[in-house]
Amino acid sequence: MSADLLSQVRRRRTFAIISHPDAGKTTLTEKLLLFSGAIQIAGSVKARKASRHATSDWMEIEKQRGISVASSVMQMEYRDCVINLLDTPGHQDFSEDTYRVLTAVDAALMVIDAANGVEPQTRRLLQVCRARNTPILTFVNKMDREVQEPLALMDEIERELGMGVVPFTWPVGMAKHFGGVLDLRRDQMRVFSPGEDRHHDDDEIIDGVHNPVLAERFGMSYEQAAGEIELVREAAPAFDEEEFLTGHQTPMFFGSAINNFGVKEVLDALVELAPAPGSRHAIQREVKPEEPKFSGVVFKIQANMDPAHRDRIAFLRVASGHFERGMRLKVVRSGKELRPNSVVSFLSQRRELLDEAFAGDIIGIPNHGVLQLGDTITEGEALQYTGLPFFAPEMFRAVEVADPLKTKQLRAGLTQLGEEGAIQVFRPAAGSVLLLGAVGQLQFEVVAHRLEHEYGVRARIQPVRYNVARWVTCDDAKELQRFIDHNAHRVAFDAVDAPCVLLEYAGELRAMQDNWPKIKFHALREHAGLMFQQRIEA
């Protein structure tokens, strides 16, 4: 282990931004990029016909609707740290993409709308983070509007999310009386002034959270904030780094992302508090980030980021070692060799060729179907990283091409969209009509839009009778084949040819489990995928 490799690993901070839709997550992403110097002007996130759009929203449908429907990757440098920032879709219909992104990060930044508090998608995402013991920082956004009282928000976060909250900043007033935030760590107040193009250097700073000047200037708003701080300091525990790193305690910050306010404190905290890359579990062993040999796992595939070139980018989280352009690598699943020479780093859709990367970095490998979600890539060692989830779909549709002459384009488009995880595509064992499986209705709309605009195919997406899906495995290969043959009318194969049974009612599943005791039924494809992986290797 070289000192330089260890130093590079310790410089990395890799985190995802998560929230309920419209909490301001993509806006905050923009402002973090702005404050780090990665971009010079922030996009207009909501403006439907604006000439600028959020840097992290690159897909055409995102620009039209003003929402994020695909996760984006951005790398920037700040205070001698290399920050890998992943902006995720907030809409619950795209939660699978978000879940997979959360497997690739070492920390998460949770954005909460101060008016709405903890919302359903926030709870769902926090459950995923808690299951992985992911450290979480909390940013309470939109303090320049009429919002809930900060003590009520703090209590709601603790109650709903089951974690201790430690305020690092505290608001003075709200809406038109929002005066700024008291920085409890630095013992100073940052005074608020509105404006989307402001930089933190323009903010007025007043030293001392108990400075008499604050009471004179901000009156009742300051008196209330000072009283709340005393209550919090008496009742709330002190910040405990170990509790934070295990996901049981969250530092809380207040601000207004649209006004570039309170963002610098969050960026500083990410550098100071978020952990550097840690060890990752493979089936064979635990892999340390500072090991000299390169390894990584594909957690996302995106087709057509550059529509002019019909490209496919595999997003890979470097788990260990030092990547160098042109080095000889092995795809463990297939045994195929890679010598990637056009690996890129990202600022959303903007890319730069990179010569090297270290554990914690997110790199993009252009490929044409060689890499799949969940693939482990190494310098030769047979490793298989775990933890990439695929959930059984809850909604199904049949898809047919409007123009029969474009059947080939339809299949090619659906194959690529299925492999990138935008939707789950199933090929029935008996029958020729492809089936789509999704978590929510909006996924079908996005697929139809992308098929038309990226592949030139107009598709008819129609309801089908299925409502339940389970992947199936069996220790006895002959018994599995007998099950597939017997149930061919309701068995389909997914993007990696793992068999799945499709049913109308939950009661059918219970009956099938009784009738086929040797067959294992999985609601999560990681298990099925691992069994399938082992069968291939055998």
C-alpha positions in Angstrom: 0.0 0.0 0.0 1.6 3.3 -1.1 1.2 6.5 0.9 0.0 8.3 -2.2 -2.8 5.8 -2.7 -3.9 6.1 0.9 -3.8 9.9 0.6 -5.9 9.9 -2.5 -8.5 7.6 -0.9 -8.8 9.8 2.2 -9.5 12.8 -0.1 -12.6 11.3 -1.5 -16.2 12.1 -0.4 -19.0 10.3 -2.2 -22.6 11.1 -1.3 -26.1 11.2 -2.7 -28.7 13.9 -2.4 -32.2 12.4 -1.5 -35.6 13.9 -0.8 -39.3 13.9 -1.6 -40.2 15.5 -4.9 -40.1 19.3 -4.9 -38.1 19.7 -1.7 -35.4 21.5 -3.6 -32.9 18.7 -4.1 -31.9 19.5 -7.6 -31.6 23.2 -6.8 -29.3 22.4 -3.9 -27.2 20.2 -6.2 -26.8 23.2 -8.5 -25.8 25.4 -5.6 -23.2 22.9 -4.2 -21.6 22.9 -7.7 -21.7 26.7 -7.8 -20.1 27.1 -4.4 -17.4 24.6 -5.2 -16.5 26.5 -8.4 -17.5 23.5 -10.7 -20.0 25.7 -12.6 -20.3 29.5 -13.0 -24.1 29.9 -13.4 -26.9 27.8 -12.0 -29.7 26.6 -14.2 -33.4 27.3 -13.8 -34.8 24.1 -12.5 -38.5 24.7 -12.8 -38.8 27.0 -15.9 -40.5 24.9 -18.5 -39.3 27.0 -21.4 -36.2 28.5 -19.9 -33.0 28.6 -21.9 -31.2 27.0 -19.0 -32.1 23.9 -17.1 -30.6 22.2 -14.0 -27.1 21.0 -14.7 -28.1 17.6 -13.2 -31.2 17.3 -15.4 -30.1 16.4 -18.9 -32.8 14.2 -20.3 -35.3 15.9 -22.6 -38.4 14.8 -20.5 -36.7 16.2 -17.4 -36.4 19.6 -19.0 -40.0 19.5 -20.1 -41.5 18.5 -16.7 -39.0 20.1 -14.4 -38.4 16.9 -12.5 -35.5 14.5 -12.2 -36.3 11.0 -13.6 -32.7 9.7 -13.7 -29.8 9.9 -11.3 -26.9 12.1 -12.3 -23.3 12.0 -11.4 -21.1 15.0 -10.8 -17.5 15.3 -9.6 -15.9 18.5 -8.2 -13.0 19.6 -5.9 -13.5 21.6 -2.8 -11.0 22.3 0.0 -8.5 19.7 -1.3 -11.2 17.0 -1.4 -12.6 15.2 -4.4 -16.4 15.2 -4.1 -18.5 12.7 -6.0 -22.1 14.0 -5.9 -25.0 11.9 -7.1 -28.4 13.6 -7.6 -31.2 11.1 -7.5 -34.8 11.2 -8.7 -37.2 12.3 -5.9 -40.3 10.8 -7.5 -41.3 7.5 -5.9 -41.9 5.9 -9.4 -38.1 6.0 -9.9 -37.1 4.7 -6.4 -35.3 1.7 -7.8 -32.8 3.9 -9.5 -32.3 5.8 -6.2 -31.9 2.6 -4.2 -29.2 1.4 -6.5 -27.4 4.7 -6.3 -27.5 4.5 -2.5 -25.4 1.3 -2.7 -22.6 3.3 -4.4 -22.2 6.2 -1.8 -20.6 6.6 1.6 -23.0 9.3 2.9 -26.4 10.9 2.0 -27.6 14.5 2.2 -31.3 14.6 3.0 -33.3 17.7 1.9 -36.5 18.5 3.7 -39.0 21.1 2.7 -39.5 23.2 5.8 -43.2 23.7 5.0 -44.0 20.1 4.5 -41.7 18.4 6.9 -41.0 14.6 6.6 -42.8 13.3 3.5 -43.5 9.6 2.4 -40.6 9.3 -0.1 -38.2 10.7 2.5 -39.2 8.0 4.9 -38.8 5.3 2.3 -35.3 6.5 1.3 -34.2 6.8 4.9 -35.2 3.2 5.5 -32.7 2.2 2.8 -30.0 4.4 4.3 -30.6 3.1 7.8 -30.5 -0.5 6.6 -27.0 0.2 5.2 -25.9 2.4 8.2 -25.3 5.3 5.8 -24.4 8.5 7.5 -27.0 11.3 6.8 -26.7 15.1 6.9 -30.0 17.0 6.9 -30.7 20.3 5.1 -34.0 22.0 5.9 -34.8 24.1 2.8 -37.1 27.1 1.9 -36.7 29.0 5.2 -37.5 32.2 3.2 -41.1 31.0 3.0 -43.9 30.5 5.5 -42.8 27.2 7.1 -43.1 25.0 10.2 -41.4 26.1 13.4 -37.8 24.7 13.6 -38.5 22.9 16.9 -41.5 21.1 15.4 -39.4 20.1 12.4 -36.7 18.8 14.6 -39.1 16.8 16.7 -40.8 15.4 13.5 -37.5 14.2 12.1 -36.5 12.5 15.3 -40.0 10.9 15.7 -40.6 9.9 12.1 -37.1 8.8 11.1 -36.0 7.4 14.4 -32.7 9.2 14.6 -31.2 11.8 16.9 -31.0 15.4 15.4 -28.1 17.8 16.3 -28.6 21.3 14.9 -25.4 22.8 13.5 -27.2 26.0 12.4 -30.5 27.5 13.6 -32.8 29.9 11.8 -33.6 33.4 12.9 -37.2 34.0 11.8 -38.9 32.8 8.6 -40.5 34.0 5.4 -40.3 37.9 5.1 -38.8 37.9 8.6 -36.0 35.4 7.8 -32.9 37.1 9.1 -30.4 34.3 8.6 -28.9 31.4 10.5 -26.9 31.2 13.7 -23.9 28.9 13.1 -23.6 27.1 16.4 -20.2 25.5 15.7 -18.5 28.7 14.6 -20.3 31.0 17.1 -21.5 33.5 14.4 -24.5 34.6 12.4 -24.7 34.6 8.7 -27.2 37.3 7.7 -29.7 36.5 4.9 -30.2 38.6 1.8 -32.1 37.2 -1.2 -30.8 36.7 -4.7 -30.1 33.6 -6.9 -26.8 34.9 -8.2 -25.3 35.8 -4.8 -22.1 34.1 -3.6 -21.4 33.2 0.1 -18.6 35.7 0.2 -21.3 38.4 -0.1 -23.0 37.4 3.1 -22.7 39.6 6.2 -21.2 37.7 9.2 -21.8 38.9 12.7 -19.5 37.2 15.4 -21.1 35.7 18.5 -24.5 34.0 18.6 -25.2 36.0 21.9 -23.9 39.3 20.4 -26.3 42.1 21.7 -26.2 43.6 18.2 -28.4 40.6 17.1 -31.2 41.4 19.5 -31.2 45.0 18.5 -31.2 44.3 14.8 -33.6 41.2 14.6 -35.8 41.8 17.6 -38.4 39.1 18.4 -37.1 36.8 15.7 -33.7 36.6 17.4 -35.1 36.4 20.9 -37.2 33.4 19.9 -34.2 31.7 18.2 -32.0 32.3 21.2 -34.6 30.7 23.5 -35.0 27.7 21.2 -31.2 27.2 21.1 -31.1 27.1 24.9 -33.8 24.5 24.9 -32.1 22.4 22.2 -28.7 22.5 24.0 -30.3 21.3 27.2 -32.5 18.6 25.6 -30.5 17.4 22.6 -27.4 15.2 22.8 -24.0 16.6 21.7 -22.8 15.6 18.3 -21.3 12.1 18.4 -19.2 11.2 15.4 -19.6 7.4 15.9 -23.4 7.8 16.1 -23.4 9.9 12.9 -21.2 7.4 11.0 -23.5 4.6 11.9 -26.6 6.5 10.7 -28.1 7.0 14.2 -27.6 10.8 14.4 -27.9 13.5 11.8 -26.4 17.1 11.8 -29.2 19.6 10.8 -28.7 22.8 8.7 -31.2 25.4 7.7 -31.2 27.6 4.6 -32.7 28.6 1.3 -31.0 26.8 -1.7 -32.7 29.0 -4.3 -31.1 32.0 -2.7 -27.7 30.3 -2.3 -28.1 30.6 1.5 -26.9 28.1 4.0 -25.2 26.0 1.3 -21.6 26.7 2.3 -22.2 25.3 5.8 -23.5 22.1 4.2 -20.6 21.8 1.8 -18.1 22.4 4.6 -19.8 19.8 6.8 -19.7 17.2 3.9 -15.9 17.7 3.7 -15.4 17.6 7.5 -17.9 15.0 8.6 -18.7 12.6 5.7 -16.5 9.5 5.8 -13.8 8.7 3.2 -14.5 5.4 1.3 -14.6 2.4 3.5 -14.4 -1.4 3.0 -16.9 -3.1 0.8 -18.3 -6.6 1.1 -17.8 -9.2 -1.7 -19.1 -12.8 -1.5 -15.5 -14.0 -1.2 -14.1 -11.5 1.3 -14.0 -7.9 2.5 -12.2 -5.5 0.2 -10.3 -2.5 1.6 -10.3 0.7 -0.5 -6.5 1.2 -0.1 -5.7 -2.2 -1.6 -3.4 -1.8 -4.6 -5.4 -3.9 -7.0 -8.3 -2.2 -8.8 -11.9 -3.4 -8.4 -15.3 -1.8 -8.9 -19.0 -2.5 -9.3 -21.5 -1.3 -12.0 -24.4 0.3 -10.2 -26.1 2.2 -13.1 -26.2 2.0 -16.9 -27.5 4.9 -18.9 -28.2 4.8 -22.6 -28.2 7.8 -25.0 -26.6 10.4 -22.7 -25.2 11.6 -26.1 -28.2 11.0 -28.5 -25.9 11.8 -31.5 -23.8 8.7 -30.7 -26.4 6.3 -29.2 -23.9 5.6 -26.5 -24.2 3.4 -23.4 -22.3 4.4 -20.2 -21.8 2.0 -17.3 -21.4 4.0 -14.1 -18.9 2.2 -11.9 -18.1 2.8 -8.3 -14.3 2.3 -7.7 -14.2 0.0 -4.6 -10.4 -0.4 -4.3 -7.1 0.4 -5.9 -6.0 2.8 -8.6 -7.6 2.9 -12.0 -5.4 3.9 -15.0 -6.7 4.4 -18.5 -6.0 1.4 -20.8 -5.3 -1.0 -18.0 -6.3 -4.6 -18.5 -9.5 -5.5 -16.6 -11.8 -8.5 -16.3 -15.6 -8.7 -16.2 -16.0 -11.4 -13.5 -19.5 -12.5 -14.6 -18.6 -13.2 -18.2 -14.8 -13.6 -18.0 -14.4 -11.0 -20.8 -11.4 -8.7 -20.9 -11.7 -4.9 -21.0 -9.1 -2.4 -21.8 -11.1 0.9 -21.5 -9.4 3.9 -23.2 -12.2 6.3 -23.2 -13.3 6.3 -19.5 -14.9 9.5 -18.4 -15.7 11.5 -15.3 -18.9 13.6 -15.2 -20.4 16.9 -14.6 -23.9 15.6 -15.4 -23.9 15.2 -19.2 -20.6 17.1 -19.6 -17.8 14.6 -19.6 -14.0 14.7 -19.4 -11.6 11.9 -20.3 -9.8 10.7 -17.2 -6.4 9.1 -16.9 -6.9 7.8 -13.3 -9.3 7.2 -10.5 -9.2 6.0 -6.9 -11.6 4.2 -4.5 -14.7 6.3 -4.0 -14.7 7.8 -7.5 -17.5 7.2 -9.9 -16.3 6.6 -13.5 -18.1 6.0 -16.7 -17.2 3.2 -19.1 -18.7 3.5 -22.6 -19.7 0.0 -23.8 -22.1 -1.8 -26.1 -23.8 -4.4 -23.9 -20.6 -5.9 -22.4 -21.4 -4.6 -18.9 -24.6 -5.2 -16.9 -26.0 -3.7 -13.6 -24.3 -5.4 -10.7 -21.2 -6.5 -12.7 -17.9 -6.6 -10.7 -14.8 -5.6 -12.6 -11.3 -6.4 -11.3 -7.7 -6.8 -12.4 -8.3 -10.6 -12.5 -9.5 -11.7 -9.0 -12.8 -13.5 -8.9 -14.8 -11.1 -6.7 -18.6 -10.5 -6.7 -19.8 -7.5 -4.8 -23.3 -7.7 -3.3 -26.1 -5.4 -2.4 -27.5 -4.1 -5.7 -31.3 -4.5 -5.4 -33.9 -5.2 -8.1 -37.4 -5.2 -6.7 -40.3 -7.3 -8.0 -42.5 -4.9 -10.1 -45.9 -3.9 -8.9 -47.3 -2.8 -12.3 -47.2 -4.5 -15.7 -47.9 -3.5 -19.3 -47.6 -5.2 -22.7 -45.7 -3.2 -25.3 -46.3 -3.4 -29.1 -44.9 -1.3 -31.9 -47.3 0.9 -33.8 -45.3 0.4 -37.0 -44.5 -3.3 -37.6 -41.5 -2.3 -39.7 -39.9 -1.0 -36.5 -40.1 -4.1 -34.5 -36.3 -4.5 -34.5 -35.8 -0.9 -33.2 -38.4 -1.6 -30.5 -36.6 -4.7 -29.2 -33.3 -2.9 -29.3 -34.6 0.1 -27.4 -36.3 -2.0 -24.8 -33.3 -4.2 -24.4 -31.1 -1.1 -23.7 -33.7 0.5 -21.4 -34.1 -2.8 -19.5 -30.3 -3.3 -19.1 -29.9 0.3 -17.7 -32.7 -0.4 -15.1 -35.1 2.4 -16.3 -37.8 -0.3 -16.4 -37.8 -4.1 -16.1 -38.4 -5.9 -19.4 -39.6 -9.4 -19.5 -39.6 -11.9 -22.4 -42.4 -14.4 -22.0 -41.4 -18.1 -22.2 -44.5 -18.5 -24.4 -45.6 -15.6 -26.6 -43.9 -12.8 -28.5 -45.3 -9.6 -26.9 -42.7 -8.1 -24.5 -43.9 -7.2 -21.0 -42.8 -4.1 -18.9 -42.6 -4.2 -15.2 -42.5 -1.0 -13.1 -42.9 0.5 -9.6 -45.1 3.4 -10.8 -47.1 4.6 -13.8 -44.6 7.4 -14.6 -42.0 4.9 -15.6 -44.2 3.7 -18.5 -44.6 7.3 -19.6 -40.9 7.9 -19.6 -40.2 4.7 -21.5 -42.7 5.6 -24.2 -41.2 9.1 -24.4 -37.7 7.7 -24.7 -38.6 5.1 -27.2 -40.1 7.7 -29.5 -37.4 10.4 -29.1 -34.3 8.3 -28.7 -35.1 5.3 -30.8 -37.7 6.6 -33.3 -40.3 4.1 -32.2 -43.9 4.8 -31.3 -45.1 2.1 -29.0 -48.5 1.1 -27.7 -48.4 0.3 -24.0 -51.4 -1.6 -22.8 -52.6 -3.1 -19.5 -52.2 -6.8 -18.8 -53.7 -9.0 -16.1 -50.6 -9.5 -14.0 -50.1 -7.9 -10.6 -47.6 -10.1 -8.8 -44.1 -11.1 -9.8 -41.5 -13.4 -8.2 -38.1 -14.5 -9.4 -37.7 -18.3 -9.1 -34.6 -20.4 -8.3 -34.0 -23.9 -7.2 -31.0 -25.9 -6.0 -32.1 -28.7 -8.4 -31.6 -27.4 -12.0 -33.9 -30.2 -13.3 -36.7 -29.2 -10.9 -36.4 -25.6 -11.9 -36.7 -26.5 -15.6 -39.7 -28.7 -14.8 -41.4 -25.7 -13.1 -40.7 -23.5 -16.0 -42.0 -26.0 -18.5 -45.1 -26.6 -16.5 -45.8 -22.9 -16.0 -44.6 -21.7 -19.4 -47.8 -19.6 -19.9 -46.9 -17.4 -16.9 -43.1 -17.5 -16.8 -40.9 -14.8 -18.3 -37.2 -14.0 -18.4 -35.7 -10.6 -17.4 -32.7 -8.7 -18.8 -30.2 -11.2 -17.4 -32.4 -14.2 -18.4 -33.4 -14.9 -14.7 -36.8 -16.7 -14.7 -39.7 -14.9 -13.1 -43.3 -16.1 -12.5 -46.1 -13.6 -13.2 -49.4 -13.9 -11.4 -52.8 -12.1 -11.1 -53.3 -12.5 -7.3 -51.3 -13.0 -4.1 -53.4 -16.1 -3.4 -52.0 -17.8 -6.5 -48.5 -17.3 -5.2 -49.3 -19.0 -1.9 -50.8 -21.9 -3.7 -47.8 -22.2 -6.0 -45.5 -22.2 -3.1 -47.4 -25.1 -1.5 -47.4 -27.0 -4.8 -43.7 -26.5 -5.6 -41.9 -26.8 -2.2 -38.4 -27.0 -3.7 -38.8 -23.8 -5.7 -37.7 -20.6 -4.0 -39.7 -17.4 -4.8 -37.8 -14.0 -4.5 -39.2 -10.5 -4.3 -35.7 -9.1 -4.6 -33.6 -10.1 -7.6 -30.3 -9.7 -5.8 -30.9 -13.2 -4.4 -32.1 -14.7 -7.7 -29.3 -12.9 -9.4 -26.7 -14.4 -7.1 -28.1 -17.9 -7.6 -28.1 -17.3 -11.3 -24.5 -16.1 -11.1 -23.4 -19.2 -9.3 -25.2 -21.4 -11.8 -23.3 -19.7 -14.6 -20.0 -20.1 -12.9 -20.7 -23.8 -12.2 
